[in-house]
Amino acid sequence: MSLSVDSVDIIKKIKSCKTLQEVEVIRLEYLGKKGFIPSEMKLLGKLPIDQKKIKGQELNKLKNIIEDTVNDQKILIENKDLEKKLKHESVDITLPHNEEVTGKIHPISQTIFSIIEIFGNLNYTVEAGPDIESDFNNFSALNIPLHHPAREMQDTFYVNNNGQDNVLRTHTSPVQVRTMLKSKPPIKIIVPGRTYRSDSDSTHTPMFHQVEGLVVNKDATMADLKSTLILFLKEFFEIDNLKYRFRPSYFPFTEPSAEMDVAYTKKNNVLKIGEGDDWLEILGCGMVNPKVLENCNIDSTAYQGFAFGMGIERLSMLKYGITDMRGLFDLNVKWLDHYGFSPLDLKTRSEI
């Protein structure tokens, strides 16, 4: 056989195929176990050594040409098929929804919507920032010294970025820093978002969600902070007679600092919030440390503020009776069908 003539003919033959099935038929004809190339390879043993070498090289060359052409043609056909699907398959979003295929809003998303709605009615604005943060924004600006345990590797995911000290943010407080650096008081914001810590067990996950709030003005007080949080929790849990307490605590970025607890009762492994003799920590808060204001170029002699933070997973579990945090991340459709929310049930701001 003349390799140059046959290879050209075979290439034309492959490139004329319109379907993957046609390409596969030709591939098997030449490269299959009983195809042309394997059959010719078996005959090499009968040839003289000098002819065997030449013939073997020709067959290997032809095999490579066929394999490359087959792969190229398959990709070409697949791309054409995909273009046809994209051109002719579309979803008309104006059509009435089908009850059987409607997706569900995840409890985490539902909780975030509720938080934004409540604080939006209190004239808070929503801010956001990057998940990868500088050491300054995540720690130093917040008065977290070098020796603080939060900086240890077991708590923080460090990101190697050309020698720069970057981290996956361990809280959403860096967005507060960014806001104070770019804006002048008065400031009144909430920051919902993903956060990351090197911690994983039945009650903790390496990635979780927080919402933090910040108010900076000339007359913010601890009384304002407490009344804001009490109102929020009553609205969120839809409980008028909420039993709560504030305990002194410590955070490097607030002074004085406090933790807020709510009373609860437990029945069938589900916690009922609002009453009872047992207490559950729900959030941390305090007056913004003057050092934090100064680090963000805000005059602490003229302005003061308060801040608070809470875990969105915990709020979701308490409100919706979810007993195992792992269900929030398992991607279980049946779980979401049970705990999820219909998109059509969401209220718009105009309906509130």
N, C-alpha and C positions, 0 to 999 in steps of 0.2 A: 504494500500500500504506500501511497505518497502522503506523508504526514501533513504537508502544507495544504494540499487539496482537501483532504478529509477534515482537517481541523476547521477550515473555512466553512465547509458545508455543514458541519455539526453546529458551529456557532450560529449560522443563519437559521438552522433548524430550531435551535433553542430559542432564539430571539423572536421567532415567529409564533411562539406559544402564547395563548391568551389566558390560560388558566394554570393554576398550580398543579392540577392533575396532569395536564399535558407535559409540563416540565418534568414531573416525576417519572412519566413513562419513558422519556428520553434518557433521564439519568439512569434508570434501571437498565435500559438497553445498552448503555456503554459502561456503567460503573457497578451495576448490580452483581451479585455473586456469580450469575451465569451470563453476565454481560460481555461486551467485546473486549474491554481492557483486561479483566481477570482471565478470560479464555486465552488471550494472546500471551499473558504472563506465564501461563502454564506451559506454553510451547517453547519458551526460551531455553529450557533445559536441553532441548534437542538440537539447538544451533551451535555452531562452532563458537569458541570463546570470543573471537574478534567481532562476529556478527551479533552475538548475545549482548555485548556491551552497547553496541550502537542501537540495536532494537530496543533494549531496555530503556535507554535514555529517551528514545522517541516516544515510547509508551508512557513514561512518567511525565514527559512534557505534555502529551495529549491529555493525560488524566488531570493535570493541574489546570489546563485550559478549560476543560469541560466543567470541573468543579467550580471554578471562578465564574464562568458564564452562567451556570445553573443558579448560583447564589445571587448574582446580580439580577437575573431575570425574575427570581422569586421576590426579591425586594421591590422591583419595579411593579410587578403585578399586585403585591400587597398594598403598595402605596396608592395605586390606581383604585383598588377596591375601597380603601379607606376614604379617598377623595369622593367617591360615589356616595358612600354612606353619609359623610358629612354634608354633602350637597342635598341629599334627598331625605335624610332622617333629621327631623327637628321636632321641638316640643313647643306647642302653642300655649304660652303661659296664661293666655286669656280664657282658656277652656275651663269649665267647672272642674273642681278637684274630685278625684276618685277616693272615696273613703277607705278603700282597701289598700291603696298605695301611698297615702299621705304619710310623710315622715313625722317624727316627733321632736319637739324642742327638748334638749337635754336639761336635766335639773340644774346643772351648773349655769347654763345659759339663762334659764328661767330666773335663777337667783340674781344673776347680774342685772337682768332687765328690771327686776323688782327694786334692787338697790339703787339703780340709776333713776328710776321713777320717783322713789321716795326722796332722795337727796335733790333731785331736780326740782321737786316742789318746794324745797328749802333754798332754792337759788344757788345750788352748787353746780359747777361746771365739771365736765369729765376731761381728764388729761390722760395721755398715754406716752410711752417711751419704749426704747429698745430693750430686748431681753438680755443682750450682752452689754455690760456696763463697765465704766472705769472704776478703779479702786477708790478714787476720790469721791465719785458720786455715790457709790454703794456703801463706803465705810467712813473715810476721813471727814467728809463734809458733815456727816451725821454724828460727829464726836465719838466715833468708835476707834479707840486707840489701837496701836499695833499689837499689844498684848491681849486684846479682847478675844475670848473663845470663839466668837463668830467668825474670826478670820482663819481659824484652823482648817486644814485641808479636809478633815472629816466632815465639816459642815458646808464648805463652799466648793463649787466647781470652778476651778481656775481655767482660763482660756489663754492658750499660747498665741499671742498676736504680735510677732516681730519684736519680742522683748518687752512689750507693754503689759502692765498689770491690769488685765481685764478679767472679769468674772461673769458667770451667769447670775443675774441679780438674785439676791437672797430675800428680797422684799421689794415692794413697789415704791419704797421711799426715795430711790434715786430720781423718780419722776417729780417728786416734791422739790428736790434740790434743783433740777433743771428748770422747774417753773419759777422758783424764787430767783434763780440767776438771770432769767430772761424777762421777768415781769416785776413791776413795782407793786407794793401793797396798795389797796386791799386785795388779798388772795383768798379764794374760797373754792376749793377743788376736792374731788374724789378721784382715786386712781385704782380702778379694777384691772387685774391682769395676772399673767402667769409668773410664778416665781420658782426658784430651784434651790434645793439643798440636798446634800449627800446623806439622805436618811430614808430608809425604806423598811417598813414593817406593816403590821395589820392596821395601824392607825396613822401611818405616814407614807407619803409617796415622794419620789425625787422631784417630781414636778407637781405643783399645786397652784391654787389661785388665792389671791388676797385682794382685799379692797382697803385702801387707806385714805384718810381724809386729812386735809390741812386747811386751817383758817389763820390768816395773818392780817391783823389790823391794829389800830391804836388802843382798842379797849376790849380785846378778847379776854375772857375769864374762865376759870375752872367751872363756874356755875353754868356758863354758856355751853361748855363741853358736855357736862353731865346732862343738861336738859336736852341737848341735841341727840345724845346716844339713847336716852330713855325714850324719846319720841320715836327714834328710828326703830328700836326693837319692838315697841308696841305696835307700830305700823307693820313691820315686817312679819311678826308672828301673829298679828291680828288679835292681840290680847290687851284689853283695857287695864286690867288690874295685874300688871306685871310685878312680880316680886323680884327685887334686885338688890345688889349691894356693890359698893366700890371699896377696894382694898389697896393700901399703899403698895407700891411695887418699885422696880428700878428698870429704866431704859436709858441708855447713854444719850439719846437724842431728845428726851423730855425731862423736865424737872419743875415741879413734882410730877411723879408718874403714878399711875394706878392701873389696876386690873378690875374689870367689871364682871361680876358673876350674876347668873340668873338661877332662881330656884327651879327644881324639877322633881317629878315623880317618875318612876320606872315601872312599866307594866308590859309583860310579854316581850321583854328585851327592847321596848321602844320607849324613848324618853318623851315625857310631856312637859313642855316648858311653861313656866309662869307661876307655878305654885308647888309647895312641898317643903320638906325639911332638909333636902340635900341641895348642894350648890355646884354649879358648873361654870367654869371660866368661859367667857364668851368673847372677850376682846381686851386689848391693851390700849392705854391712852395717856395723855398728860399734856402739860404746857410745854411748848417748844423751848428747848434749851437755848438760852441767849447765844451760846457758842455756835449753834447751828445757824442762827440768823446771821451772825457776823461772818461765818464761813461762806454764806451766800450773798454777801454784800448788802445786808439789810441792817439798818441802824437799830440795835436792840434797846437803845434808850428811848426810841420813839415808837417802836412797834413791838408787839408781842403776839403770841398765837397759841393754838392748840392743835393737836394731832391725834389720830386714832387709827387702829388697824385691826382687821379681823379676817379669819379664814373663811373663804366662800364655801369650801367643802363642808366645814362644820355647820355653817348656817343651813346649807342645803339638806344635810342629813337630819338636823333637828326639826326643820320645818316639814319635811316630806316623809319622815319616818323611815329613813334609810339606815339600816343597822350595820352595814359593812361598806367601808370606804372603797374597797377594791372594786365593787360593782360600778362605781363611777367611771372606771377606766377599762372595764373588761370588753367593751364593744359587743355586748350581748344584746341582740335585737329584742329578745323576749323581755329582758330587764328594762330596756328603754321603752318598750311598748307599755309596760306596767307603770313605770315612774315618770315617763315623758309627758309632754304637754302638747296639745294640738296648736299648731300655728294660728288657727282661726280664733283661738280663745284669747290671744294676746290683745291687750288694749292699746290703742294709740293714745298719744298725749292729748289729742282733741276730745277723746271719749272720757277722760278722767275728770 
